[in-house]
Amino acid sequence: MTTLTLEQRREIDLVKEQLVQRAEKLLDDVGLGTMERNLFGHSQLRNLSAIAVETQSPAVVTNFIRFQIGRAKKDQGWAKPVAGKRLGQHFIEALEGEEELIPRLALEISRQPKEAAGTQVVRIELIRHFVGFASRYLRFLDLDRPGRNGEEHS
């Protein structure tokens, strides 16, 4: 198993602000701030985070999202239509789209002169942070998100 070098960890630390901004932008762009809590919530992001932590493969993470899209009701959760795509597809694009932040940063960081870990290891680490930042931002959005009558959120 390949691990991150100290230099790569330092580089990842330096780009966390960009990851926070991209995660928040994604949630804003897909309208999670106005989407009812029962249509997409913390359990979806917690499950995604758990998958990201237990694997070294970004493909496993996107495969999980595709699975969730396929098993969800047509208009809820990962399968909810948003701006011409399913909600999960927006997440997949953020994680693997060639023009997107995470793949671009992974290439830049793994090309450092004393690189020991491959791009995949750097990318999964960036994905873990990204999902964590998205989950935190969703908690903030919950302050104004509609939910079922009398529903508490924790």
C-alpha positions as CSV (number, residue, x, y, z in Angstrom):
1,M,0.0,0.0,0.0
2,T,1.4,3.4,-1.0
3,T,1.2,6.2,1.6
4,L,1.4,9.9,1.4
5,T,4.7,11.6,1.8
6,L,5.2,14.4,4.3
7,E,5.4,16.9,1.4
8,Q,2.2,15.6,0.0
9,R,0.4,15.9,3.3
10,R,1.7,19.5,3.5
11,E,0.4,20.3,0.0
12,I,-3.0,18.8,0.8
13,D,-3.2,20.9,3.9
14,L,-2.5,24.0,1.8
15,V,-5.4,23.3,-0.6
16,K,-8.0,22.6,2.0
17,E,-9.5,26.1,1.7
18,Q,-10.1,25.4,-2.0
19,L,-11.8,22.0,-1.1
20,V,-14.0,23.8,1.4
21,Q,-15.0,26.4,-1.2
22,R,-15.7,23.7,-3.8
23,A,-17.7,21.5,-1.4
24,E,-19.9,24.5,-0.3
25,K,-20.4,25.6,-3.9
26,L,-21.5,22.1,-4.9
27,L,-24.1,22.0,-2.2
28,D,-25.3,25.5,-3.1
29,D,-25.4,24.7,-6.8
30,V,-27.5,21.6,-6.3
31,G,-29.9,23.5,-4.0
32,L,-29.4,21.5,-0.8
33,G,-30.1,24.6,1.2
34,T,-33.7,24.6,0.1
35,M,-34.2,20.9,-0.4
36,E,-36.2,19.1,2.3
37,R,-34.1,17.3,4.8
38,N,-36.0,14.0,4.2
39,L,-35.0,14.1,0.5
40,F,-31.2,14.2,1.1
41,G,-29.5,14.4,4.5
42,H,-26.6,13.6,6.6
43,S,-26.9,9.8,6.4
44,Q,-26.1,9.9,2.7
45,L,-22.9,11.9,3.3
46,R,-22.0,9.8,6.3
47,N,-22.3,6.7,4.3
48,L,-20.2,8.2,1.5
49,S,-17.6,9.3,4.0
50,A,-17.4,5.8,5.5
51,I,-16.8,4.3,2.0
52,A,-14.1,6.9,1.3
53,V,-12.3,6.1,4.6
54,E,-12.3,2.4,4.1
55,T,-10.9,2.3,0.5
56,Q,-7.8,3.5,-1.3
57,S,-9.7,3.7,-4.6
58,P,-11.6,6.8,-5.8
59,A,-13.4,4.4,-8.2
60,V,-15.0,2.6,-5.3
61,V,-16.4,6.0,-4.0
62,T,-18.0,6.9,-7.4
63,N,-19.2,3.3,-7.8
64,F,-21.0,3.7,-4.4
65,I,-22.6,6.9,-5.5
66,R,-23.8,5.2,-8.7
67,F,-25.2,2.3,-6.7
68,Q,-27.1,4.8,-4.4
69,I,-28.5,6.6,-7.5
70,G,-29.8,3.3,-8.8
71,R,-31.5,2.3,-5.6
72,A,-33.0,5.6,-4.7
73,K,-36.6,6.7,-5.6
74,K,-36.5,8.7,-8.8
75,D,-37.0,12.0,-7.1
76,Q,-35.2,11.6,-3.8
77,G,-31.7,11.2,-2.4
78,W,-28.9,10.7,-4.8
79,A,-31.3,10.2,-7.7
80,K,-33.1,13.6,-7.2
81,P,-33.1,15.5,-10.6
82,V,-31.1,18.7,-10.2
83,A,-30.2,20.9,-13.2
84,G,-30.6,18.2,-15.8
85,K,-28.7,15.5,-13.9
86,R,-29.2,13.3,-10.8
87,L,-27.8,14.8,-7.6
88,G,-25.3,12.0,-7.3
89,Q,-24.0,12.8,-10.8
90,H,-23.1,16.3,-9.7
91,F,-21.0,14.7,-6.8
92,I,-19.4,12.2,-9.2
93,E,-18.4,15.1,-11.6
94,A,-16.9,17.0,-8.7
95,L,-14.9,14.0,-7.6
96,E,-13.7,12.8,-11.0
97,G,-14.3,15.3,-13.8
98,E,-11.1,16.2,-15.5
99,E,-11.6,19.9,-15.2
100,E,-12.6,19.7,-11.6
101,L,-10.6,20.7,-8.6
102,I,-10.0,17.3,-7.0
103,P,-8.4,15.5,-10.0
104,R,-6.4,18.6,-10.9
105,L,-5.0,19.0,-7.4
106,A,-4.3,15.3,-7.2
107,L,-2.1,15.5,-10.3
108,E,-0.4,18.7,-9.1
109,I,0.4,17.3,-5.6
110,S,1.5,13.8,-6.8
111,R,3.9,15.5,-9.3
112,Q,6.0,17.0,-6.4
113,P,9.7,16.2,-6.9
114,K,10.0,13.8,-4.0
115,E,6.7,12.0,-4.9
116,A,6.3,8.6,-3.4
117,A,2.6,8.0,-3.5
118,G,0.6,7.8,-6.7
119,T,-2.1,10.2,-7.8
120,Q,-4.8,7.8,-6.7
121,V,-3.7,7.9,-3.0
122,V,-3.5,11.7,-3.1
123,R,-6.9,11.8,-4.8
124,I,-8.7,9.6,-2.2
125,E,-7.3,11.8,0.6
126,L,-8.7,14.9,-1.2
127,I,-12.0,13.1,-1.6
128,R,-12.1,12.3,2.1
129,H,-11.6,15.9,3.1
130,F,-14.1,17.1,0.4
131,V,-16.9,14.9,1.7
132,G,-16.2,15.9,5.3
133,F,-16.4,19.6,4.4
134,A,-19.6,19.0,2.4
135,S,-21.1,17.2,5.5
136,R,-20.2,20.1,7.8
137,Y,-21.7,22.6,5.4
138,L,-24.9,20.6,5.1
139,R,-25.2,20.8,8.9
140,F,-25.0,24.6,8.6
141,L,-27.6,24.6,5.8
142,D,-29.9,22.6,8.0
143,L,-30.6,25.7,10.0
144,D,-32.9,26.9,7.2
145,R,-33.7,23.6,5.4
146,P,-37.4,22.6,5.5
147,G,-38.3,19.3,7.1
148,R,-41.2,17.4,8.3
149,N,-43.4,19.1,10.8
150,G,-41.9,18.7,14.3
151,E,-38.8,17.0,12.9
152,E,-35.7,17.5,15.0
153,H,-32.3,17.3,13.4
154,S,-29.1,16.4,15.2
